Amino acid sequence: MFFPTDSTLHRDHHWTVPINNHMTITYSKMVSFVLVTFVVCGLFAPSALTSPTPLVIWHGMGDSCCNPLSMGSIKSMVEEQVKGIYVRSLEIGSNIIEDTENGFLMNVNKQVTMACDKLAKDTKLASGYNAIGFSQGGQFLRAVAQRCPNPPMLNLISVGGQHQGVYGFPHCPGDNSTLCDYVRKLLNLGAYNSFVQSFLVQAEYWHDPLNEEEYKKASVFLADINQENVVNQTYKTNLMKLKKFVMVQFTEDTMVEPRESEWFGFYKPGSGTEMLDLRNTTLYTEDRLGLKEMDSQGKLVFLTSDTDHLQFSKEWFTKNLIPYIKE
């Protein structure tokens, strides 16, 4: 075996190694050969040098960031399926109790601002992230995409989000029946009452098709992000930066009324029964949010789960959603 001396290395970095009596190979050629071999073998492949795109999660009503039976389970499942991924499950508040309560009783615009601040300060998200929102977390993350482009959201996955709002409150999730009863009483008092709109989350995406003008005038959250009164070009531009906008509708949903809202469908103005799908809404035909152009570019993805609200299996999640989390 031949070992180059220090003086040989320092002289010209081009020492030779005898292979046999008739062949030698230069140091530079040997290094090139080794590097090419490593690349071919996948040792220096790009996938080995980069980490997976981080994932941000926003939970739904009655839930919290870290419930081991819900968002905690989702986080673990993603980490199992996508090795090395960084997952940030948003906590709106200083603890799990506050996080759960704020899903009912904190102004949504304040929640979105808080979320944007948390994401901006998380250095692990600086190069971009994918996002997945469950139930109301879906429309909240869309607001983040529209209002807070830095760090950049790449793919947005909305799982049962109510993007055209709700017109009914048939079931209230979670174990806090007192909170649920309180929400119902406030909605009965008047969803568009300024006091109710100032803090009640569900009122802020309440959409009364029989009273469209009051909805547009009084809604402090949904009417804004859906460009009902004026077109905010920044919102439109920012949303169109998404690579994919994935929307999951639960075809047997008994919680969201109407379930078509999960795909941006809703009741025809003036009717509580006749339905319009996304492509027949003013939001789409006038392209007030950029959805029509995104649709033409293949950026909108419509998925279904033939189950009730947020009821899906690990197999369904892995098959349908993990591919967009891995992108």
Steps between C-alpha positions, in 0.01 A plus 500: 500500500631846405440795733583851379733702717408844626757654270343325203156633590623851556695507177225481243204297637547276197682199637473158331410161637640187332228252413728237350825489302334657196245750641487794734215730595532865597367630829261738327356222286460280805302770685278554196440126472408470869262798485326369190465160667343660809249694290407196294454297816275769643732602782507862386159506336298821556243314710776395737616859542164673559240465772128448433283810471373590849130464580278737697174369654199701621235308692124539489229617741496325837850362450853607589844491350621204699212267582662154472177358358472757219770747395765318699410184313510682165842643583635157590351344186662761275836461675474125448418536130745782419831433672679804635210741450451796734135533607366811674152464649371850575402581857288815522554599861749424774373150577269227371197625697532850352559352156174305522298793637639740240360273229161629619562836661789690342452733204621311191695796364697510826561127474631534145731785604629290788558203268684717246727632773581149623579380148717802419710441812550128431833484317434140392222630273704775335536322165131411481254250640193294417187550709206283598192636675225291652141632489508874583880478502472465122359847440724647771810374318363636173487839670865451598586425136318814382626738767845373597717393204818473707601233568342364180225240517554246221209256513179557695288199599154578637335201667133581539557877508195723447625742236160650425400490864218313672126547531425266786659364817363146530781342700764646725820295536702448813409422857400847620120503478481829693705681236291347223176615660644848546595518131149397393340767721726769356425394143129513583549846648630615164807381312546843342466695824819706532563373854467136389716561192776646716588171667282201406698294249210314340305824444796636304449241226121487529357554150127566475394451135161656577665820614808541280525877542512484879758220478723708270462806719543342843729197459841598638688196366345289225369790292849647506701195395239413235522848344126556536513881508828601338773309319822516695755425228759400759272224630450373146868514408609326817248216470599440139859438613392162637625199307192300595180580687351168610142490632343195665122468515334245731205370301317376812575810707238561770685789665560748220196661336526506209775244445553646151673793672798269541550536122399869491142416404207670672130582486384723219448853637143530624454123540557261785463192282635561146873436480773648279831325450821703499513552124154661500566745781580868449822442691612272217340655190639844586821335626500724804744273686698346214333160532394493134854556380636253752246247374615549140859443616411173672571640846161414651458142622158372608496186715221315677469271797175303515476549875376744763692811599873435556443126508772339291736208527878502511496322163281771343721776642817332380368437149332836443683763703855384567601556133424873537681514834808345340513753216 
